[in-house]
Amino acid sequence: MTSAPDRTPTRRRVLPAGGNGSLWQARPSCGIFAFRGTRLRIVVEDPSEVLFPTDCGLSLLSALDGDGAPVLEGVSALDVGAGSGLYSVALLAAGAERVTALDINPASVAQTVANVTANGLDGSRLTCVTSALEEYTPGERFDLVITNPPHLPYDPSYARGDGLETALVARRGGRAVYDAVVDRVDRFLTPGGSLLMAHSSLADIPRTVAELGSRGYETETLEIFEMDIPLLAYAEHRETLQLRLKELRAAGRAEFDGSRFTVHALLFRRPGGAARP
Ligand SMILES: C[S@@+](CC[C@H](N)C(=O)[O-])C[C@H]1O[C@@H](n2cnc3c(N)ncnc32)[C@H](O)[C@@H]1O
């Protein structure tokens, strides 16, 4: 399986096979998780339109709760592909000064606002933007960009045309949103700022690390999580999806072992400026 892209010894967690949702604090349907001492709840009203957070998304928060995670108090953050608002809620609860939640899906933006409000957080610290990342021109730079991009390769046979597809599937072998983040992050981050990414081993981690590294970004792997490939939403297209993934693996662009893959909680620091601790 994938090795860490830097030299720091990295904690590896193996999540149980045969399910998803093991990182929720209670049953997944309750949507309860703890982050930096606060108990938070995420609700998704229409799971075919807005992704109910998976272990892949939760793994980044779990890593951010661990040793060596960056300070979040007082930061201004951009949540790219906010989905249910999982990261926006957690960041505001952890003391972020301002969070901008961006998603191409208007239902995600509405769900993010609802979850921020339902958790009793100050909505005046949240800005919501419905836009593709590729078309977004912010009027400011952020200390932190956080994202868990879609990571499954697109195939026309399983195109659903709904929000769940937008959340899970991407063109260019599942890399389209990763590429958009890598291409644009310099426009969004302050010098010395951090990009926090849940990076799937199905979407060519070495390429992201190499491209950002060539621009002077330092990479730190906070944790690696091994888990099942989330095929549930695509159960009837399992064979096609696995075929696409095997093609990517043969081309050196995906790493997985049977039904297991890894998600790397990556912290990239932009060079320059006075880096935050
Ligand atoms: C894997 S989901 C992550 C949702 C949430 N952050 C989480 O971890 O549970 C990816 C999100 O990215 C959004 N998205 C997909 N393509 C996008 C694009 N080009 N620009 C902005 N958002 C996009 C989807 O609508 C979806 O909400």
The ligand as an SDF file (V2000), in Angstrom:
LIG
                    3D

 27 29  0  0  0  0  0  0  0  0999 V2000
  -16.0690   14.1320   -0.9280 C   0  0  0  0  0  0  0  0  0  0  0  0
  -17.1950   15.4650   -0.7880 S   0  0  0  0  0  0  0  0  0  0  0  0
  -16.5950   16.2180    0.7220 C   0  0  0  0  0  0  0  0  0  0  0  0
  -17.6800   16.8720    1.5390 C   0  0  0  0  0  0  0  0  0  0  0  0
  -17.2280   17.2580    2.9540 C   0  0  0  0  0  0  0  0  0  0  0  0
  -16.1270   18.2060    2.9270 N   0  0  0  0  0  0  0  0  0  0  0  0
  -16.8360   16.0060    3.7220 C   0  0  0  0  0  0  0  0  0  0  0  0
  -15.6320   15.7680    3.8860 O   0  0  0  0  0  0  0  0  0  0  0  0
  -17.7400   15.2660    4.1460 O   0  0  0  0  0  0  0  0  0  0  0  0
  -16.6480   16.5930   -2.0670 C   0  0  0  0  0  0  0  0  0  0  0  0
  -17.4360   17.8870   -2.1470 C   0  0  0  0  0  0  0  0  0  0  0  0
  -16.8520   18.6650   -3.2010 O   0  0  0  0  0  0  0  0  0  0  0  0
  -17.8810   19.2910   -3.9620 C   0  0  0  0  0  0  0  0  0  0  0  0
  -17.3360   19.5570   -5.3030 N   0  0  0  0  0  0  0  0  0  0  0  0
  -17.1410   18.6680   -6.3100 C   0  0  0  0  0  0  0  0  0  0  0  0
  -16.5920   19.2900   -7.3640 N   0  0  0  0  0  0  0  0  0  0  0  0
  -16.4210   20.5820   -7.0150 C   0  0  0  0  0  0  0  0  0  0  0  0
  -15.8810   21.7350   -7.6850 C   0  0  0  0  0  0  0  0  0  0  0  0
  -15.4150   21.6430   -8.9200 N   0  0  0  0  0  0  0  0  0  0  0  0
  -15.8680   22.9160   -7.0360 N   0  0  0  0  0  0  0  0  0  0  0  0
  -16.3560   23.0100   -5.7600 C   0  0  0  0  0  0  0  0  0  0  0  0
  -16.8830   21.9670   -5.0740 N   0  0  0  0  0  0  0  0  0  0  0  0
  -16.9030   20.7650   -5.7010 C   0  0  0  0  0  0  0  0  0  0  0  0
  -19.0320   18.2900   -3.9280 C   0  0  0  0  0  0  0  0  0  0  0  0
  -20.2740   18.8990   -4.2050 O   0  0  0  0  0  0  0  0  0  0  0  0
  -18.9040   17.7370   -2.5030 C   0  0  0  0  0  0  0  0  0  0  0  0
  -19.6970   18.4580   -1.6080 O   0  0  0  0  0  0  0  0  0  0  0  0
  1  2  1  0
  2  3  1  0
  2 10  1  0
  3  4  1  0
  4  5  1  0
  5  6  1  0
  5  7  1  0
  7  8  2  0
  7  9  1  0
 10 11  1  0
 11 12  1  0
 11 26  1  0
 12 13  1  0
 13 14  1  0
 13 24  1  0
 14 15  1  0
 14 23  1  0
 15 16  2  0
 16 17  1  0
 17 18  1  0
 17 23  2  0
 18 19  1  0
 18 20  2  0
 20 21  1  0
 21 22  2  0
 22 23  1  0
 24 25  1  0
 24 26  1  0
 26 27  1  0
M  CHG  2   2   1   9  -1
M  END
$$$$
